[in-house]
């Protein structure tokens, strides 16, 4: 008997321990790092061919050794007679797992072991073997656990979950061993003749694993390369006998299979991949794929069955607004047409499960790649269908949020008819329990979720947000795929315009006679501050025939409106190249091309210190706080506004004005300090808040600064 360690991902370990036991492993012990067991080589060959839940199988080479230093690790590796395990001409690699006070880095540990292996070959008078990290003939793994180092041969080689049948994957693939674990946990294998449906099947992995497990196929028979191929302990004749037996058995098992599974997906292209994967796996006769929307799922069967699926989590694909609408509709379909069925759903966003209005009877924790996930099991019975469960969205009648949204739209209707704008705010935390802002951008919606106070339960805020996400597109007659969700909280410095994703999507919107590029997906802010609509008009009116300096210009919307109105000269200054390029794109959108328009990439405070040009009008809209690496020091608008205004007024020509604005709540203008500088500040905040922001008196503060 030899010692082995089977590795897998989080959540699968107990199932793997059961599988190893069923496949003939002895002394099976489950630990956090994996499943330990004993086996002779013959049965180890069978296990490595038949396991569906392991990701890798390691053969222990020696007893563990204590490691308190680099020298201990080197000497422990040097004690092993490596030439007895592989030849000098075999390419090898070393993986190192674990650390202690002496070995703090996996690369350092791997390099130390590699040096010992090479030196052992040299001691034996043999040529040193070469290292090949990507595709080695032999892979050694050293695992440091509680100051004890264990050396293993990677018995399986390439990850076992890679069955070899997948040509391509969908947008969010699930590994085959995790898919197999979901099938086991679902309970379907207890009666594999009942129907099995995956309503969001993607490339078909769950269904292919399910049907292969129903047939009890050995997944490794088509694999060509194994970790033991160049190991001296490998028994080729025995291996070939076992491999042939399992190949024959696979054919026999498929011939007796009396099961079929069904996959649906809204994307016809990904179903082509699923069908190709089924052909590669030799399972096309047992899997049926059709184009279909999970929200319209029909039950064509006369007997109860099983549903298993891995929906988008609102992470890499899909979006939370679409998920809320989708899960709500799926829950309604299930309770209408799938009574007495069982269901298993894995998700990285457990809050969305509440939208189904079903109570799960069991939940298991897994990891899908780096994401923490939950597998929830349901019995969809008549009682559940009647009463629902959990925190739910009552879709039968509008909520308090929906009613307020309708009221706000009605109140803005007359104003919108008079305005030439298609971007405006329709809701701004009007009801404290629904702490969000909702903005309309033409035929799109942006929902800003304000960070909830710490004393509010996360489950309650999540439930309220789901309600908002469901009702906002319903009331505003917007498709859920045109809804963007952003979480707003206090940001500092470079995080104030934090990038959320990289879709590089944009759209063009209209404000009076100006066009602007906005991005509703990639940043917390969209590129157009809607609350400054009237501010832009005020600046534009004052700038006619005059020169304008726009500082902290962001995407240059103030500059654009001034240029369109007839400003003689416009200088736009911002520290970000990204936003300055965006500003120039906005000028291009409006056909504004002239030497009269200058764009300066610079720290605005530093730029003002060096500036010698005078302007009729200066506009300053600084951040509340900034600690950008491009600035010599931090900036706090409350602390530093007097100095900023002093510098700004140096650029104001005689008889000119400076318009100063910011969005810090409870901002206090230091009138005494300004008067000491010979300056006067006139509050024009009310003049700069438009109809859609009348409900939020703290959205921004605006002042006109002149010389006394």
Buried (B, 14 or more C-beta within 10 A) or exposed (E): EBBBBBBBBEBBBEBBBBBBBEBBBEEBEBEEBBBBBBBEBEBBBBBBBBBBBBBBBBBBBBEBBEBEEBEBBBEBBBEBEBBEBBBBEBBBBBBBBBEBEBBEEBEBBBBBBBBBBBBBBEEEEEEEBEBBEEEBBBBBBBBBBEBBBBBBBBBBBBBBBBBBBBEEBBEBBBBBBBBBBBBBBBEBBEEBEBBBBBBBBBBBBBBBBBBBBBBBBBBBBBBEEBBBBBBEBBBEEEBEEBBEBBEEBBEEBBEEBEBBBBBBBBBEEBBBBBBBBBEBBBBBEBBBBEEBBBBEBEBEEEEBBBBBBBBBBBBEEBBBBBBBBBBBBBBBBBBEEBBEBBBBBBBBBBBBBBBBBBBBEEEBEBBBBEBEBBBBBBBBBEEBBEEBBBBBBEBEEBBEBBBBBBEBBEBBEEBBEEBEBBBBBBBBBBBEEBBBBBBBBBEBBBBBBBEBEEEEEEEEBBBBBBBBBBBBBBBBEBEBEBBBBBBBEEBEBBBBBEEBEEEEEBBEBEBBEBBBBBBBBBBBBBBBBBBBBBBBBBBBEBBEEBBBBBBBBBBBBBBBBBBBBEBBBBBBBBBBEEBBBBBBBBBEBBEBEEEEBBBBBBBBBBBBEEBEEBBBBBBBBBBBBBBBEEBEEEBBBBEBBBEBBBBBBEBBBEEBBBBBBBBBEEBEBBEEBBEEBEBBBEEBBEBBBBBBBBBBEEBBBBBBBBBE
